Amino acid sequence: MAKAAAPRIRKKERKNIISGVAHVLSTFNNTMITISDAQGNAIAWSSAGAQGFKGSRKSTPYAAQVAAEDAGRKAREHGMETLEIEVSGPGSGRESALRALQAVGFAITSIRDMTPVPHNGCRPRKRRRV
């Protein structure tokens, strides 16, 4: 019988990147934060769901804040200091994610709203009745 190979544990290499881009995607159901270098290679990421929030709690501003703090902490470990922020989506976690990234200690150079706006494209989904 063949002996099972021991799982190889690869140590995460520490990249030394000074500036990067934070992509904040805030949907009605979740908030996802990805911090990448200038070329778009992901350095750190987090989401409200990855932080343990489930169901409707994922879409809250507090969940977005916790996710942004986590992604920011991971990016700081790689030596990142300045951020450009690209925000997209209609969710409620946009502002709190920005404030959380600022509170972690990043110098924010620019904020861009990249929310896709249709020029009368596809038919939208039905209106919510709350």
N, CA, C and O atoms as a GROMACS GRO file, in nm:
protein
  520
    1MET      N    1   0.082  -0.119   0.000
    1MET     CA    2   0.000   0.000   0.000
    1MET      C    3   0.087   0.126   0.000
    1MET      O    4   0.187   0.133   0.072
    2ALA      N    5   0.049   0.224  -0.080
    2ALA     CA    6   0.126   0.348  -0.089
    2ALA      C    7   0.104   0.434   0.034
    2ALA      O    8  -0.008   0.448   0.085
    3LYS      N    9   0.213   0.491   0.080
    3LYS     CA   10   0.204   0.576   0.199
    3LYS      C   11   0.152   0.714   0.160
    3LYS      O   12   0.199   0.774   0.062
    4ALA      N   13   0.055   0.764   0.236
    4ALA     CA   14  -0.003   0.895   0.204
    4ALA      C   15   0.100   1.005   0.231
    4ALA      O   16   0.165   1.007   0.336
    5ALA      N   17   0.112   1.094   0.137
    5ALA     CA   18   0.209   1.203   0.151
    5ALA      C   19   0.157   1.304   0.253
    5ALA      O   20   0.038   1.336   0.255
    6ALA      N   21   0.246   1.351   0.336
    6ALA     CA   22   0.208   1.451   0.436
    6ALA      C   23   0.173   1.582   0.365
    6ALA      O   24   0.240   1.620   0.269
    7PRO      N   25   0.068   1.649   0.409
    7PRO     CA   26   0.031   1.774   0.342
    7PRO      C   27   0.140   1.879   0.358
    7PRO      O   28   0.188   1.904   0.469
    8ARG      N   29   0.178   1.939   0.246
    8ARG     CA   30   0.282   2.040   0.250
    8ARG      C   31   0.221   2.173   0.295
    8ARG      O   32   0.122   2.219   0.238
    9ILE      N   33   0.280   2.232   0.394
    9ILE     CA   34   0.233   2.361   0.442
    9ILE      C   35   0.329   2.466   0.390
    9ILE      O   36   0.446   2.470   0.427
   10ARG      N   37   0.276   2.552   0.303
   10ARG     CA   38   0.358   2.656   0.245
   10ARG      C   39   0.344   2.783   0.326
   10ARG      O   40   0.232   2.829   0.352
   11LYS      N   41   0.455   2.840   0.367
   11LYS     CA   42   0.451   2.962   0.444
   11LYS      C   43   0.418   3.078   0.351
   11LYS      O   44   0.473   3.090   0.242
   12LYS      N   45   0.325   3.163   0.396
   12LYS     CA   46   0.286   3.276   0.315
   12LYS      C   47   0.402   3.373   0.302
   12LYS      O   48   0.460   3.415   0.402
   13GLU      N   49   0.436   3.407   0.177
   13GLU     CA   50   0.548   3.499   0.161
   13GLU      C   51   0.500   3.642   0.188
   13GLU      O   52   0.390   3.680   0.150
   14ARG      N   53   0.585   3.718   0.255
   14ARG     CA   54   0.549   3.854   0.292
   14ARG      C   55   0.595   3.948   0.182
   14ARG      O   56   0.715   3.970   0.163
   15LYS      N   57   0.498   4.003   0.110
   15LYS     CA   58   0.532   4.097   0.004
   15LYS      C   59   0.545   4.235   0.068
   15LYS      O   60   0.471   4.269   0.160
   16ASN      N   61   0.638   4.314   0.020
   16ASN     CA   62   0.654   4.448   0.074
   16ASN      C   63   0.602   4.548  -0.029
   16ASN      O   64   0.676   4.594  -0.116
   17ILE      N   65   0.474   4.581  -0.018
   17ILE     CA   66   0.407   4.669  -0.112
   17ILE      C   67   0.360   4.792  -0.036
   17ILE      O   68   0.290   4.780   0.065
   18ILE      N   69   0.399   4.909  -0.082
   18ILE     CA   70   0.368   5.032  -0.009
   18ILE      C   71   0.227   5.082  -0.040
   18ILE      O   72   0.153   5.117   0.052
   19SER      N   73   0.189   5.085  -0.168
   19SER     CA   74   0.057   5.139  -0.204
   19SER      C   75  -0.024   5.035  -0.279
   19SER      O   76   0.032   4.946  -0.345
   20GLY      N   77  -0.156   5.046  -0.268
   20GLY     CA   78  -0.243   4.950  -0.334
   20GLY      C   79  -0.381   5.007  -0.358
   20GLY      O   80  -0.406   5.126  -0.339
   21VAL      N   81  -0.471   4.919  -0.400
   21VAL     CA   82  -0.609   4.956  -0.432
   21VAL      C   83  -0.703   4.870  -0.350
   21VAL      O   84  -0.688   4.748  -0.346
   22ALA      N   85  -0.798   4.933  -0.283
   22ALA     CA   86  -0.900   4.859  -0.207
   22ALA      C   87  -1.028   4.858  -0.289
   22ALA      O   88  -1.084   4.964  -0.318
   23HIS      N   89  -1.073   4.739  -0.326
   23HIS     CA   90  -1.197   4.724  -0.402
   23HIS      C   91  -1.307   4.687  -0.303
   23HIS      O   92  -1.301   4.580  -0.242
   24VAL      N   93  -1.406   4.773  -0.286
   24VAL     CA   94  -1.516   4.749  -0.192
   24VAL      C   95  -1.641   4.722  -0.275
   24VAL      O   96  -1.691   4.812  -0.343
   25LEU      N   97  -1.692   4.599  -0.269
   25LEU     CA   98  -1.815   4.563  -0.339
   25LEU      C   99  -1.923   4.546  -0.234
   25LEU      O  100  -1.918   4.453  -0.153
   26SER      N  101  -2.021   4.634  -0.236
   26SER     CA  102  -2.127   4.632  -0.137
   26SER      C  103  -2.259   4.601  -0.207
   26SER      O  104  -2.315   4.686  -0.275
   27THR      N  105  -2.308   4.479  -0.189
   27THR     CA  106  -2.435   4.439  -0.249
   27THR      C  107  -2.544   4.449  -0.144
   27THR      O  108  -2.518   4.487  -0.030
   28PHE      N  109  -2.666   4.414  -0.181
   28PHE     CA  110  -2.776   4.417  -0.086
   28PHE      C  111  -2.762   4.305   0.017
   28PHE      O  112  -2.823   4.312   0.124
   29ASN      N  113  -2.683   4.201  -0.014
   29ASN     CA  114  -2.673   4.085   0.074
   29ASN      C  115  -2.540   4.071   0.146
   29ASN      O  116  -2.534   4.001   0.247
   30ASN      N  117  -2.434   4.134   0.098
   30ASN     CA  118  -2.302   4.111   0.155
   30ASN      C  119  -2.210   4.228   0.120
   30ASN      O  120  -2.244   4.309   0.033
   31THR      N  121  -2.097   4.236   0.185
   31THR     CA  122  -1.995   4.335   0.152
   31THR      C  123  -1.861   4.263   0.142
   31THR      O  124  -1.821   4.194   0.235
   32MET      N  125  -1.792   4.279   0.028
   32MET     CA  126  -1.664   4.214   0.005
   32MET      C  127  -1.556   4.319  -0.016
   32MET      O  128  -1.576   4.415  -0.091
   33ILE      N  129  -1.444   4.301   0.050
   33ILE     CA  130  -1.332   4.394   0.039
   33ILE      C  131  -1.210   4.316  -0.008
   33ILE      O  132  -1.170   4.218   0.055
   34THR      N  133  -1.151   4.360  -0.119
   34THR     CA  134  -1.028   4.301  -0.169
   34THR      C  135  -0.924   4.411  -0.181
   34THR      O  136  -0.950   4.515  -0.241
   35ILE      N  137  -0.808   4.388  -0.124
   35ILE     CA  138  -0.700   4.486  -0.134
   35ILE      C  139  -0.593   4.426  -0.224
   35ILE      O  140  -0.541   4.318  -0.199
   36SER      N  141  -0.560   4.500  -0.331
   36SER     CA  142  -0.466   4.449  -0.431
   36SER      C  143  -0.354   4.549  -0.451
   36SER      O  144  -0.360   4.662  -0.403
   37ASP      N  145  -0.250   4.504  -0.523
   37ASP     CA  146  -0.145   4.598  -0.560
   37ASP      C  147  -0.190   4.677  -0.683
   37ASP      O  148  -0.303   4.660  -0.728
   38ALA      N  149  -0.104   4.761  -0.736
   38ALA     CA  150  -0.142   4.848  -0.847
   38ALA      C  151  -0.176   4.769  -0.973
   38ALA      O  152  -0.254   4.816  -1.057
   39GLN      N  153  -0.118   4.648  -0.988
   39GLN     CA  154  -0.146   4.566  -1.107
   39GLN      C  155  -0.275   4.487  -1.094
   39GLN      O  156  -0.323   4.431  -1.192
   40GLY      N  157  -0.332   4.480  -0.975
   40GLY     CA  158  -0.457   4.407  -0.955
   40GLY      C  159  -0.439   4.270  -0.892
   40GLY      O  160  -0.536   4.196  -0.882
   41ASN      N  161  -0.318   4.235  -0.849
   41ASN     CA  162  -0.296   4.107  -0.782
   41ASN      C  163  -0.342   4.118  -0.637
   41ASN      O  164  -0.297   4.207  -0.564
   42ALA      N  165  -0.431   4.028  -0.596
   42ALA     CA  166  -0.490   4.037  -0.462
   42ALA      C  167  -0.385   4.013  -0.354
   42ALA      O  168  -0.307   3.917  -0.362
   43ILE      N  169  -0.384   4.100  -0.255
   43ILE     CA  170  -0.294   4.088  -0.140
   43ILE      C  171  -0.371   4.034  -0.021
   43ILE      O  172  -0.326   3.942   0.047
   44ALA      N  173  -0.488   4.091   0.005
   44ALA     CA  174  -0.571   4.051   0.119
   44ALA      C  175  -0.718   4.068   0.080
   44ALA      O  176  -0.752   4.154  -0.001
   45TRP      N  177  -0.803   3.986   0.139
   45TRP     CA  178  -0.946   4.000   0.113
   45TRP      C  179  -1.023   3.960   0.237
   45TRP      O  180  -0.971   3.892   0.326
   46SER      N  181  -1.147   4.003   0.242
   46SER     CA  182  -1.236   3.964   0.350
   46SER      C  183  -1.378   3.998   0.307
   46SER      O  184  -1.399   4.077   0.216
   47SER      N  185  -1.474   3.937   0.372
   47SER     CA  186  -1.614   3.968   0.347
   47SER      C  187  -1.691   3.953   0.476
   47SER      O  188  -1.642   3.895   0.573
   48ALA      N  189  -1.812   4.005   0.477
   48ALA     CA  190  -1.895   3.996   0.597
   48ALA      C  191  -1.926   3.850   0.627
   48ALA      O  192  -1.931   3.811   0.744
   49GLY      N  193  -1.948   3.769   0.524
   49GLY     CA  194  -1.976   3.627   0.544
   49GLY      C  195  -1.855   3.553   0.598
   49GLY      O  196  -1.870   3.461   0.679
   50ALA      N  197  -1.735   3.591   0.554
   50ALA     CA  198  -1.613   3.526   0.602
   50ALA      C  199  -1.586   3.559   0.748
   50ALA      O  200  -1.513   3.487   0.816
   51GLN      N  201  -1.644   3.668   0.797
   51GLN     CA  202  -1.626   3.708   0.937
   51GLN      C  203  -1.727   3.643   1.030
   51GLN      O  204  -1.728   3.670   1.150
   52GLY      N  205  -1.811   3.556   0.975
   52GLY     CA  206  -1.903   3.480   1.059
   52GLY      C  207  -2.044   3.535   1.064
   52GLY      O  208  -2.129   3.480   1.134
   53PHE      N  209  -2.072   3.642   0.990
   53PHE     CA  210  -2.208   3.693   0.985
   53PHE      C  211  -2.289   3.608   0.890
   53PHE      O  212  -2.240   3.568   0.784
   54LYS      N  213  -2.414   3.580   0.926
   54LYS     CA  214  -2.499   3.497   0.841
   54LYS      C  215  -2.630   3.569   0.813
   54LYS      O  216  -2.675   3.652   0.892
   55GLY      N  217  -2.688   3.535   0.699
   55GLY     CA  218  -2.821   3.587   0.666
   55GLY      C  219  -2.823   3.738   0.650
   55GLY      O  220  -2.733   3.796   0.590
   56SER      N  221  -2.926   3.800   0.705
   56SER     CA  222  -2.944   3.944   0.686
   56SER      C  223  -2.842   4.027   0.763
   56SER      O  224  -2.829   4.147   0.737
   57ARG      N  225  -2.769   3.967   0.857
   57ARG     CA  226  -2.667   4.043   0.930
   57ARG      C  227  -2.546   4.074   0.842
   57ARG      O  228  -2.470   4.166   0.872
   58LYS      N  229  -2.529   3.998   0.733
   58LYS     CA  230  -2.416   4.023   0.642
   58LYS      C  231  -2.427   4.159   0.575
   58LYS      O  232  -2.326   4.221   0.541
   59SER      N  233  -2.550   4.207   0.556
   59SER     CA  234  -2.569   4.330   0.480
   59SER      C  235  -2.566   4.456   0.567
   59SER      O  236  -2.594   4.565   0.518
   60THR      N  237  -2.532   4.443   0.695
   60THR     CA  238  -2.531   4.559   0.784
   60THR      C  239  -2.401   4.638   0.773
   60THR      O  240  -2.298   4.583   0.733
   61PRO      N  241  -2.405   4.766   0.806
   61PRO     CA  242  -2.282   4.846   0.805
   61PRO      C  243  -2.177   4.794   0.905
   61PRO      O  244  -2.057   4.805   0.879
   62TYR      N  245  -2.221   4.740   1.017
   62TYR     CA  246  -2.125   4.689   1.116
   62TYR      C  247  -2.047   4.570   1.058
   62TYR      O  248  -1.926   4.559   1.079
   63ALA      N  249  -2.116   4.481   0.986
   63ALA     CA  250  -2.049   4.366   0.925
   63ALA      C  251  -1.946   4.413   0.823
   63ALA      O  252  -1.837   4.356   0.813
   64ALA      N  253  -1.979   4.517   0.746
   64ALA     CA  254  -1.885   4.573   0.649
   64ALA      C  255  -1.764   4.632   0.720
   64ALA      O  256  -1.651   4.620   0.672
   65GLN      N  257  -1.787   4.695   0.835
   65GLN     CA  258  -1.677   4.753   0.913
   65GLN      C  259  -1.582   4.646   0.963
   65GLN      O  260  -1.460   4.662   0.954
   66VAL      N  261  -1.637   4.536   1.015
   66VAL     CA  262  -1.554   4.427   1.067
   66VAL      C  263  -1.472   4.364   0.954
   66VAL      O  264  -1.354   4.334   0.970
   67ALA      N  265  -1.537   4.345   0.837
   67ALA     CA  266  -1.468   4.286   0.722
   67ALA      C  267  -1.356   4.377   0.673
   67ALA      O  268  -1.248   4.330   0.639
   68ALA      N  269  -1.381   4.508   0.668
   68ALA     CA  270  -1.279   4.603   0.622
   68ALA      C  271  -1.161   4.608   0.718
   68ALA      O  272  -1.046   4.616   0.676
   69GLU      N  273  -1.190   4.603   0.849
   69GLU     CA  274  -1.081   4.602   0.947
   69GLU      C  275  -0.993   4.478   0.930
   69GLU      O  276  -0.871   4.486   0.940
   70ASP      N  277  -1.057   4.363   0.904
   70ASP     CA  278  -0.982   4.238   0.887
   70ASP      C  279  -0.894   4.244   0.762
   70ASP      O  280  -0.776   4.210   0.768
   71ALA      N  281  -0.952   4.288   0.650
   71ALA     CA  282  -0.874   4.298   0.526
   71ALA      C  283  -0.762   4.399   0.542
   71ALA      O  284  -0.651   4.378   0.493
   72GLY      N  285  -0.789   4.510   0.610
   72GLY     CA  286  -0.688   4.612   0.633
   72GLY      C  287  -0.572   4.562   0.717
   72GLY      O  288  -0.456   4.591   0.689
   73ARG      N  289  -0.605   4.484   0.821
   73ARG     CA  290  -0.501   4.429   0.908
   73ARG      C  291  -0.411   4.335   0.829
   73ARG      O  292  -0.288   4.338   0.844
   74LYS      N  293  -0.472   4.251   0.744
   74LYS     CA  294  -0.392   4.158   0.662
   74LYS      C  295  -0.301   4.234   0.566
   74LYS      O  296  -0.186   4.195   0.546
   75ALA      N  297  -0.353   4.343   0.507
   75ALA     CA  298  -0.273   4.420   0.412
   75ALA      C  299  -0.159   4.493   0.482
   75ALA      O  300  -0.051   4.509   0.425
   76ARG      N  301  -0.182   4.539   0.605
   76ARG     CA  302  -0.077   4.607   0.682
   76ARG      C  303   0.040   4.513   0.711
   76ARG      O  304   0.154   4.556   0.720
   77GLU      N  305   0.010   4.383   0.725
   77GLU     CA  306   0.116   4.285   0.747
   77GLU      C  307   0.212   4.277   0.629
   77GLU      O  308   0.328   4.239   0.645
   78HIS      N  309   0.162   4.312   0.510
   78HIS     CA  310   0.246   4.311   0.390
   78HIS      C  311   0.314   4.446   0.367
   78HIS      O  312   0.377   4.467   0.263
   79GLY      N  313   0.302   4.537   0.462
   79GLY     CA  314   0.371   4.665   0.453
   79GLY      C  315   0.297   4.773   0.377
   79GLY      O  316   0.358   4.873   0.339
   80MET      N  317   0.168   4.757   0.354
   80MET     CA  318   0.092   4.855   0.278
   80MET      C  319   0.060   4.977   0.364
   80MET      O  320   0.024   4.964   0.481
   81GLU      N  321   0.074   5.096   0.305
   81GLU     CA  322   0.051   5.220   0.380
   81GLU      C  323  -0.051   5.312   0.316
   81GLU      O  324  -0.129   5.375   0.386
   82THR      N  325  -0.051   5.320   0.182
   82THR     CA  326  -0.146   5.410   0.115
   82THR      C  327  -0.241   5.329   0.029
   82THR      O  328  -0.205   5.225  -0.026
   83LEU      N  329  -0.365   5.380   0.018
   83LEU     CA  330  -0.468   5.310  -0.057
   83LEU      C  331  -0.544   5.405  -0.148
   83LEU      O  332  -0.572   5.519  -0.112
   84GLU      N  333  -0.577   5.355  -0.267
   84GLU     CA  334  -0.683   5.414  -0.348
   84GLU      C  335  -0.804   5.326  -0.325
   84GLU      O  336  -0.789   5.204  -0.314
   85ILE      N  337  -0.922   5.384  -0.318
   85ILE     CA  338  -1.041   5.304  -0.289
   85ILE      C  339  -1.136   5.310  -0.407
   85ILE      O  340  -1.168   5.418  -0.456
   86GLU      N  341  -1.180   5.192  -0.453
   86GLU     CA  342  -1.281   5.182  -0.557
   86GLU      C  343  -1.404   5.118  -0.495
   86GLU      O  344  -1.400   5.002  -0.452
   87VAL      N  345  -1.514   5.192  -0.491
   87VAL     CA  346  -1.638   5.144  -0.430
   87VAL      C  347  -1.736   5.112  -0.540
   87VAL      O  348  -1.753   5.191  -0.633
   88SER      N  349  -1.803   4.998  -0.530
   88SER     CA  350  -1.908   4.968  -0.626
   88SER      C  351  -2.022   4.896  -0.556
   88SER      O  352  -2.002   4.827  -0.456
   89GLY      N  353  -2.141   4.913  -0.609
   89GLY     CA  354  -2.258   4.847  -0.555
   89GLY      C  355  -2.346   4.940  -0.474
   89GLY      O  356  -2.301   5.045  -0.428
   90PRO      N  357  -2.473   4.900  -0.455
   90PRO     CA  358  -2.571   4.987  -0.388
   90PRO      C  359  -2.590   4.959  -0.240
   90PRO      O  360  -2.682   5.015  -0.180
   91GLY      N  361  -2.509   4.875  -0.179
   91GLY     CA  362  -2.535   4.828  -0.043
   91GLY      C  363  -2.511   4.932   0.065
   91GLY      O  364  -2.463   5.042   0.038
   92SER      N  365  -2.545   4.894   0.188
   92SER     CA  366  -2.537   4.987   0.301
   92SER      C  367  -2.399   4.986   0.366
   92SER      O  368  -2.377   5.064   0.458
   93GLY      N  369  -2.308   4.902   0.323
   93GLY     CA  370  -2.178   4.891   0.388
   93GLY      C  371  -2.068   4.974   0.327
   93GLY      O  372  -1.952   4.962   0.367
   94ARG      N  373  -2.102   5.060   0.230
   94ARG     CA  374  -1.999   5.136   0.160
   94ARG      C  375  -1.925   5.233   0.252
   94ARG      O  376  -1.802   5.230   0.261
   95GLU      N  377  -2.001   5.319   0.319
   95GLU     CA  378  -1.940   5.424   0.402
   95GLU      C  379  -1.863   5.366   0.520
   95GLU      O  380  -1.752   5.409   0.550
   96SER      N  381  -1.923   5.268   0.587
   96SER     CA  382  -1.858   5.213   0.706
   96SER      C  383  -1.730   5.138   0.671
   96SER      O  384  -1.636   5.135   0.750
   97ALA      N  385  -1.726   5.078   0.552
   97ALA     CA  386  -1.603   5.011   0.509
   97ALA      C  387  -1.491   5.113   0.487
   97ALA      O  388  -1.376   5.089   0.521
   98LEU      N  389  -1.526   5.228   0.428
   98LEU     CA  390  -1.427   5.334   0.407
   98LEU      C  391  -1.373   5.384   0.540
   98LEU      O  392  -1.252   5.400   0.557
   99ARG      N  393  -1.463   5.410   0.634
   99ARG     CA  394  -1.420   5.462   0.765
   99ARG      C  395  -1.333   5.361   0.838
   99ARG      O  396  -1.237   5.398   0.905
  100ALA      N  397  -1.367   5.232   0.824
  100ALA     CA  398  -1.289   5.128   0.892
  100ALA      C  399  -1.148   5.120   0.833
  100ALA      O  400  -1.051   5.104   0.908
  101LEU      N  401  -1.136   5.131   0.700
  101LEU     CA  402  -1.003   5.127   0.638
  101LEU      C  403  -0.920   5.247   0.683
  101LEU      O  404  -0.799   5.236   0.702
  102GLN      N  405  -0.986   5.362   0.699
  102GLN     CA  406  -0.914   5.480   0.746
  102GLN      C  407  -0.871   5.462   0.891
  102GLN      O  408  -0.763   5.507   0.930
  103ALA      N  409  -0.955   5.397   0.972
  103ALA     CA  410  -0.925   5.378   1.113
  103ALA      C  411  -0.810   5.280   1.134
  103ALA      O  412  -0.738   5.288   1.234
  104VAL      N  413  -0.792   5.186   1.039
  104VAL     CA  414  -0.681   5.090   1.051
  104VAL      C  415  -0.547   5.163   1.038
  104VAL      O  416  -0.446   5.116   1.090
  105GLY      N  417  -0.546   5.277   0.968
  105GLY     CA  418  -0.424   5.357   0.960
  105GLY      C  419  -0.372   5.378   0.819
  105GLY      O  420  -0.256   5.415   0.802
  106PHE      N  421  -0.455   5.356   0.718
  106PHE     CA  422  -0.412   5.378   0.581
  106PHE      C  423  -0.426   5.525   0.545
  106PHE      O  424  -0.517   5.594   0.592
  107ALA      N  425  -0.334   5.573   0.461
  107ALA     CA  426  -0.348   5.705   0.402
  107ALA      C  427  -0.426   5.687   0.272
  107ALA      O  428  -0.378   5.621   0.180
  108ILE      N  429  -0.544   5.744   0.264
  108ILE     CA  430  -0.631   5.725   0.147
  108ILE      C  431  -0.604   5.838   0.048
  108ILE      O  432  -0.620   5.956   0.081
  109THR      N  433  -0.563   5.800  -0.073
  109THR     CA  434  -0.528   5.900  -0.173
  109THR      C  435  -0.647   5.939  -0.260
  109THR      O  436  -0.661   6.056  -0.296
  110SER      N  437  -0.733   5.843  -0.295
  110SER     CA  438  -0.848   5.876  -0.378
  110SER      C  439  -0.961   5.777  -0.354
  110SER      O  440  -0.938   5.662  -0.315
  111ILE      N  441  -1.083   5.824  -0.378
  111ILE     CA  442  -1.202   5.738  -0.367
  111ILE      C  443  -1.277   5.750  -0.499
  111ILE      O  444  -1.312   5.860  -0.542
  112ARG      N  445  -1.303   5.634  -0.562
  112ARG     CA  446  -1.376   5.633  -0.689
  112ARG      C  447  -1.500   5.547  -0.676
  112ARG      O  448  -1.496   5.440  -0.615
  113ASP      N  449  -1.611   5.593  -0.731
  113ASP     CA  450  -1.734   5.515  -0.733
  113ASP      C  451  -1.741   5.443  -0.867
  113ASP      O  452  -1.756   5.507  -0.971
  114MET      N  453  -1.729   5.311  -0.864
  114MET     CA  454  -1.727   5.232  -0.987
  114MET      C  455  -1.858   5.155  -1.006
  114MET      O  456  -1.860   5.055  -1.077
  115THR      N  457  -1.966   5.202  -0.945
  115THR     CA  458  -2.094   5.133  -0.955
  115THR      C  459  -2.140   5.132  -1.100
  115THR      O  460  -2.150   5.238  -1.162
  116PRO      N  461  -2.169   5.014  -1.155
  116PRO     CA  462  -2.213   5.009  -1.294
  116PRO      C  463  -2.353   5.067  -1.309
  116PRO      O  464  -2.446   5.027  -1.239
  117VAL      N  465  -2.368   5.163  -1.401
  117VAL     CA  466  -2.498   5.225  -1.426
  117VAL      C  467  -2.538   5.191  -1.569
  117VAL      O  468  -2.467   5.227  -1.663
  118PRO      N  469  -2.652   5.123  -1.588
  118PRO     CA  470  -2.692   5.087  -1.723
  118PRO      C  471  -2.745   5.208  -1.800
  118PRO      O  472  -2.810   5.295  -1.742
  119HIS      N  473  -2.716   5.214  -1.930
  119HIS     CA  474  -2.774   5.315  -2.017
  119HIS      C  475  -2.897   5.254  -2.082
  119HIS      O  476  -2.904   5.236  -2.204
  120ASN      N  477  -2.995   5.221  -1.997
  120ASN     CA  478  -3.118   5.152  -2.037
  120ASN      C  479  -3.088   5.019  -2.105
  120ASN      O  480  -3.125   4.997  -2.220
  121GLY      N  481  -3.021   4.932  -2.032
  121GLY     CA  482  -2.984   4.800  -2.082
  121GLY      C  483  -3.089   4.696  -2.051
  121GLY      O  484  -3.201   4.703  -2.102
  122CYS      N  485  -3.054   4.598  -1.967
  122CYS     CA  486  -3.144   4.489  -1.935
  122CYS      C  487  -3.260   4.537  -1.848
  122CYS      O  488  -3.250   4.638  -1.779
  123ARG      N  489  -3.369   4.462  -1.854
  123ARG     CA  490  -3.484   4.493  -1.770
  123ARG      C  491  -3.447   4.466  -1.624
  123ARG      O  492  -3.396   4.358  -1.594
  124PRO      N  493  -3.473   4.562  -1.533
  124PRO     CA  494  -3.438   4.540  -1.393
  124PRO      C  495  -3.529   4.439  -1.327
  124PRO      O  496  -3.639   4.411  -1.375
  125ARG      N  497  -3.482   4.382  -1.215
  125ARG     CA  498  -3.563   4.287  -1.141
  125ARG      C  499  -3.679   4.360  -1.076
  125ARG      O  500  -3.680   4.482  -1.066
  126LYS      N  501  -3.777   4.283  -1.031
  126LYS     CA  502  -3.899   4.345  -0.977
  126LYS      C  503  -3.869   4.428  -0.854
  126LYS      O  504  -3.775   4.400  -0.779
  127ARG      N  505  -3.950   4.533  -0.833
  127ARG     CA  506  -3.931   4.624  -0.720
  127ARG      C  507  -3.957   4.552  -0.588
  127ARG      O  508  -4.047   4.468  -0.580
  128ARG      N  509  -3.879   4.585  -0.484
  128ARG     CA  510  -3.899   4.525  -0.352
  128ARG      C  511  -4.019   4.589  -0.283
  128ARG      O  512  -4.036   4.711  -0.287
  129ARG      N  513  -4.100   4.506  -0.221
  129ARG     CA  514  -4.211   4.558  -0.140
  129ARG      C  515  -4.180   4.526   0.004
  129ARG      O  516  -4.188   4.410   0.045
  130VAL      N  517  -4.144   4.626   0.081
  130VAL     CA  518  -4.107   4.601   0.221
  130VAL      C  519  -4.219   4.643   0.313
  130VAL      O  520  -4.208   4.630   0.435
   0.00000   0.00000   0.00000
